[in-house]
């Protein structure tokens, strides 16, 4: 069968179950779009910026559990690096097509010509060039296989413009279906080491499990909860791992670490004698700059992860387990039930401790500066009315810190999306776009927490949200400053007035109205719940503005900042 490159790519994507592609058009992709419109039902989601397309693709892959397809033309090829970097560090599979001018035309200084392969090699699992149509089926099978196996990650595919038009006889149009979702394979960690792990956990006086987003990637929630219940071991999660188990469960510690961990949860893991890491790279945020567990020589560490480079990377492990979280925990549970049929453990119920900690924050009544609304009350109200199927996206900074600490996800799953692997601004709004398409069959309400610093990066894609006709609510937590930088400078560097963190006020409500959003503004605590409920119920684009304190005025749940706040007599939440 003779087909051109555009047709072969489309057929291979269809065979791999691809339903959506995120991107932005360009001259180098026109040849692809012609056949797309005439021959394929794959939905193209047009964004207003390649960067937002890359973040939308990352969020889509997180929610669906399937690799997402992203495409960008050569003029915008550099714009996708933020989303691809976040996906690479977060172990999220993206199949990223960047179209290009003809091979070697960059050496003639052809417009838009750069070495795309070299650009993306360091932030992709593989990066390769389509040089002839005949190889496309083989290379796309390889792309999906590489992206979804082992530690998932993006694969970059460079497509010179002529490939869309060139033809070849194709006789190998087929997909390997297991690579249409991730994780494609589930290797079990070393059996002997799993038995040693069980022994250590049973002997421990005060063990704790700390689960990162690897638990969500592996879809290991059920197994993790069963293991915790069998052994009566509390489970804390990193911020990206939030929701791995129901946060109202008696054994759920909720979030730990430096980005939303509360005093009780951080103190609990700090006092543990045995720490079982599952699906976490033990990064600086989740470990409070690697200080959370005190002297590492005083603890016993066990680490399970699919990525051998992560296991034992930052803490001296007694047992290192390389394998898929769900498959390895399944086997661990099987052994426990077989070898310890009469196992009895003292029941642990953390709910009273959690309730007391949350109530203390919710009822703290810290006096807010003039014209500012308490961000704690926003999270408290949303927690009360949030549907179980809602998906929350949140920026780094004040937009994520309060929801990370205070929202309670009663059902397990990937419903809280942050970009705390890289932490660049401008994530939440495009992530909401990706999440809305990922969950369109269940029509889940999407709630995007963004700050005004971040919002400035992505205002153009308010049009994308409106055009999508999805139920997306953008909540702008406004303080007219890059608050995280301001807080860091004042609290830790003792700067009286930081340089270059302030910007002028904008009538964001009018901006949102211009894009066709339903707009509200929260000015008092009494109206928060009603305004939130109205927005969630609205089957369309909603925008809510709330003025909140900057991080140097009221310090949020960041342990090192809280210590500084205590010394400087600044009010704080922790």
N, C-alpha and C positions, 0 to 999 in steps of 0.2 A: 504494500500500500504506500503510495507516494504522498508525503505530507511535508508542509513547511515547518520551520521551527516553532512558530507561534502555535500552530495546531498541535504539535507534539507536546509542547509544554502544557497546554490546556488539558489535553487528554490525560497526561500523567497526573496532573493535579486532581482531576476528577476521579481517577482511579484510586487516589489516596484519600478520597473522602473530603476534599477541601470544599468548603461552602462559602467562605469569605476571603477576600484579599484586601489589604489596606495599602493605600498609596496615593500617589499624585501623578498626573500625566506629564509627559515631556516629549520632545521631538524624537528622542531615541526609542520611544515605546509605541509610537503610532501604529507601526506594523503589527504589533501584538493586539491592540485594541480592536482593530478591524475584524479579526476572526473571533475575538472574544464576544463581541456583540452579536455576531451572526450564528455562532456555533456552541456557546457555552452558557450554562445557567449559574455559574459561579458568580456570586454577588461582589461587585467592586465597591468598596467603601472609600469614597473620595474624602480626603482631609485637606486642610488648607496649608499644611506644612509637612514636609517629610519627617521631621522630628516627631511631631505628634502622631503621625502614622506609625512610627516605630514603637512608641509607647503604647499606642492602642493595640498593636499586634502582640506586644509582650503581655498586656493584661488579658487579651483574648485567649492566649495560650494558657495562661494561669487558670482561667475559669473553666475552659472547655476540657483541659487535659489532652489537647491535641496540638500538634505543631501548627503555628499560624504562618501564613504566607504574607510577606511584605514585599512591595516593589517600589523602586524609585528610579527616576531618569538620571542620566549622567550629570546634569547641572546641579541636582540636589543630592548627589550621592554622599557628600560629606555630612549632610544634615541628619542622617539616620544613625550616626555614631552614638548619641546618648542612649537611645532605646536598645540598640544592639549591645552596648556595653552593659547596661542594666540586665538584659536577658542573659548575657554571658556569665556575669557574676552571680545571678540568681538561679542559674541552671534551668533556663526556660528555652525550649526549642523554637526557633524561628527559621523558616526557609526564606532567605532574603535575596530577591532578584534585583540586581542593579544593571540597567541597560547602559550601553556604552557606545561611543563612536567606534568605527571599524578598528580592528587590531592594528597597532603600530601607527595609527594616525596621530596619536598623542606625541609621537616622536617628531612629527611635523608641526607640533604646536596647534593641533586641531582644537577648536573651542570645546571646552569641558573635558578635555582629555587629561586624566591623571592615572597613576597606577592604582586602580581600585583594589586589586588583589593584595598588594602590600599594605594598603590602608586597613583592610579588614582582617588580615591574617591574625593579628594579635588579639582580636576580640571575637573571633569565631572559632568554632571547633575545626572547620575546614573552610577554605576559600579557593574556588577554582573557576576556570573560564570555559564557557561553551565555545568550542572552536569549530565544531561541525554538527550538523543536525542528527546524523546517525548515532552520535553518542548520548543524545539527550535522555532517552529512557534509562540507560545504564546510570548516568550521573544523577538523575533525579531519584532513582531508587537508592543510590548511595547517600544522597543528601538526607533523605528521610531516615534512613537507617542510622547514619552517624548522629543526626540531631536528636534522636529519641532513645539511643542506647547508652549504657553506662551513665555518666553524668550528662544529662541533657544540656544542649547549648545550641546557639545559632549556627547555621551553615550559610555561607555567602556564595552566591552564584552570579558570576559576571557574564552578561549577555551582549556581545557586540551587535549592533543594529542589523547587520546583514543576516544574522542567524534567523531572525523572525521571517525573512523572505526566502532564504535558501531552502531547497527541497532535498529529500532523500527517500529511498525506499526503507520503510520501517516495518520490521517483523517481530519486534519484542515489546509491544505495548502491554505491559502488565505491571501491577504493583505487588509489593510484599505487604500484605494487609496489616501484619503485626506492627509495622512502623508508622501506621496512621494515627497512633496515639502513643502516649508515653506514661510510664517507662515501658519500653518495648520488651525488655527482658528483665527478669527478676532473679539475679544470682543470690544464693543463700550464703551468708558468711560461713567461715570455717566451723564445722560442727563441734569440734573439740573446744574451740574458744567460746562457742555459745554455751556449752555445758559449764565451762569455767565462769562465765558471766553470771549464770544462774546461781552458782555456788557463792560468788562474791556478794550478789544482791541479797541472798538469804542470810548471809552472815553479817551484813551491814547493820549498824545501829540506827542510823538516820539517813537512809539513801534518798536520792531524788533523781528524777528523770528530767532532762532538759532537751526539748525537741525544737528543732529549727524547721524551716520551710521544706526541708527534705521529707518530713513526715507527710506534708500535704502533696508534694510532688509524687511521692510513692503511693498516695491514697491509703495511708496506714492507720487512719484514725481508729477504726474498729479494733485492730490488733493491738494498738498502743493502749487503748482503754482497757482491753481485756487483760493485758499483761499487768497494767497498773492495779487493776482490781484483784487479780490473783495474788500479787505480792504486796498489795497495799502500799504502793509507792507514789507519792505526790508527783505531779507532772507540771513543770513550768515550760512556757514557750518563749522563744524569741519574738520580737515584734513581727517579722515576716511569717513566723509560724503560728501566729494568733489564730485560734479557731481549730487547731488540730484535734483537740478534744473539746467537748462542751464545757464552757467556762463556768457553768453553774454546778458542775459535778463536784462531789465532795473531795475528790483527789486533785482537782484542777487548781494549781497555784496562780494561773493566768500569766500575764506577761512578766518577764524578768529582764534585768539588764538596765542599760542607760538610756533607753528610748521608750519610756512608758512603763518600766518596772516600778512597782510601789515598794514602800519601805518594808512591809511585811513579807512580800514575795522575795525581795532581794536578800533580806535577812535570813529567810528560810534556806535558800540555796547556799548562802554563805556558811551556814552552820552545819550543812550536810557533811557526813564523813565519806560518803560514796556518791559520785556524780556519774550518771549514765547519759552521755551525749548521744542523741539520735538525730541524724540528718541536719547537723549544723556545722558550719565551718569555724565556730568559736571566734567570730570576728570581734572587733573592738566594741561595737554597740551592744551586742548581746552579753558581753562579759565586763562591761564598765571598764574598758581599756585594760582588760585581762586582770583586773584587781578584784572582781566580784567574789572569787572563791578563796581569797586570802592566800596564805602560803601554800602553793601547789604541792609541796612536799608533805603537807599534813593531810592530804586527801587521797582517796583512791579514785582514779578516773578510768572510765570505760567509754569507748567511742565507737559508734556504728555509723558508717556513711558509705555511699556508693563510690565516692571519690577518694581513692587511696591517698591523694595529696592532702586531704583535709584531716584524715585520721591521725590524731596525736600531734597535729601541727603546732599547737600552742600550749598544750598541757601534757605532762608526762603520763602516758596511759599505761595502766596495768594490763589491760586487754584491748587490742585493736581489732575491730571487726570491719571487714570490707565486704559490703553486700547491699542488696536492696532492703530498705527498712521493713516493708510489709512482709516480704517473703521470709526474712530472717526472724522477725518477731513471731510469725506464724509457727516457725519451727521451734522457737524458744518456748512458746505456749504449749506446743505438742509435747515437748520434753517434760515440762513442769507437770502437766496433767498425768503423764505416764509414770514419771519417777517419783512424784510427790502427791499421790492420790488423796492423802489425808491432810494435805497442807492447810494449816489454819494460821491466819495472821491477824493481829490486832487491827480493828477497824479504825481508819483515820477519816475525820470529817473536817475539812478546812473551811466549810461554808460559814461558820460563825466568825472565824478570823477575817475572811474576805468581806463579809457583811459589815463588820465593825470598821474595817479600813475604808470601805467605800462610803459608809455613812459618815465617817469622820470628815472625809473630803466634801461630800455633798452638803453637809451641814456646817461647814467651817465658817461661813459668813465673813470671809475676808473682805474688807472694805475695798471696793473697786475705785480706780481713779474716776474723775468727773467725766461723764459721757461714755463710759465703758461698761460693757456687759460681761458678767462672769462666764468664761468659757466652760467651766465645770457644769453650769446649769444647762448649757446647750447639750453636752454629752448626756447628762442625766435625763433630760427630756426625750432625746432621741432613743436612749436605751429603753425607755418606758414604752414607746410606740413603734419601735422598729420591727417590721415584719421579719419572720424567720428567713424568708427568701431574699431579703434586701442584700445588696452588695455595696460595701463602703470602699471608696478609694480616698487616699489621703497623701498629702505632700509631706516631705520631711519638715520638721519645724513644729510650730505651735499647732498647725492644722492636724498633725498626726499624733502628737504627744498625748493630748487629752483623750481622743477616741481610743488610742492604744491602751491606755490605762483603765478607762472607765466604761467603755462599751462592753456588753456581755453578749457573746455569741452562744446561744443555747443549743445549737445544732452544729455538728462538726462539718468542716469543709472550707474551701478557699473562698471566703466571702469578705475578707478584709485585705485590700491590696495596697501595699506601700512599696516604695522603691528604696528601701534601706540597704540595698547592696552597694549602690553607687551614691545615692542621695542627692542627685541633681534636681534643681527646681523645674517646674513645668510638667510634672508627671500626672497629677490627679485628674485633670480635665480630660486629657486624651485617654487615660486609663479607663475613665468612665465611658468613653465612646466604645472602646474595645469590649468592656464588660457588658455594655448594653446589647451589642450584637451577639456576644457569646451566650447571653441568657434570654434572647428574644423569644424563644419558644415558651418560656414560663413567664414572660413579661415581668421580670423582677424589677422592682424599683432600684435605681442606682443613685447613690448619694455621694457626691464628690466634695470633700473638704479641701479647700485651697486657701492660700494666703494671698494678700495683694501683691507681694513680691513675686510669687509664682504665677499668679494670674496674668501678670504683664507679659509672660512668655507665650501665652496660649489664647489670648482673647479672640483671635481670628477663628478658632475652632468652636466658638460658641455657635457660629453658623452651621457647622457640621452637626452639632447636637440638635439644633432646631430642625434642620433638614431631615434628620434621621427619624423624627416623630417618636422617639423613645422617651420613656419615663425617667428622665435624668434631672436631679436637683443639684445645682451647684451652690454650696454654702461658702461664701467668702468671709473668712475671718480676717478682718482688716485692722491694721495698726499703723499704716503709712510708713513702714520701715522694713528693712531686711532684719527682722527681729532676732533671728538666731545669731547673726554676726554681731548685732548690737549687744545681745545678752552675753555672748562669749567674751567680747571686749571689756565690758563693764564688770562682769562678775569674776572673770579669771585673770584678765590682764590689767585690772584696775585703771582702765581708761575712763576719764570723766565724761567725755563726749566723743563717741566713735566717729571716725572719718568715713564719709561716703556710705552711710547706711540709710539715710532719710530720703524720702521723695514726697512730692507734693500730693495733696488730696485729689481724688478723681471721683466724679459722680458715676460710680460703677452701676448704679441702678438704671441710669439713663442709657449707659452702654448696653446693658442686658436687654432693656426694652427695645433698643434699636435692632437687636437680633431677633426679636419676637418672643422673648421669654416672659413668663408670668413672674412679676417681681414683688418681693416683700423686703422689709427692713425690720430687724429686731432691735428695739431700743430699750425694752424692759424685760426682766425675767418672767413676768406674768404672761407675756404673749408668746414665749418661745414655743411651747407645745402646740398651740393652735396653729401657728404659722408653719411649723414643721409638718403637722398632720395634713394641712391643706396642700402643701407642696408634694408630699408623698402620694396623696390621693389624685393629684392632677396627672392625667395621662399625657404628659408632654414635658416641655422644657420649663423648669422653674429655677429662679435665682433668689437667694436670700443673702442679704448683707448683715453682718453683725460686727460691731467694733469691739475689739478685745484688747487687753493690755499687752504691751511688748514684754519679751521674756525677762527684761531687767526690772520691770515694775512688779510683776507677779511671777515668781519662778515656778515652772512646771516640773514634771517628774524626770529630772536629770540629776542623778546623785551628786556629781561633782559641783553642779550649780547650787543644789540644795545646801551643800556644805558651806559654800560661799555666802549664800543667802543668810544662813544662820549667823555667820560671822559678821555680816554687814547689817543684820537686823532688817532684812527685806522679807516680806511675806512670801510664802511658798506653799506648793501642794506636793505631798509625798506620802 
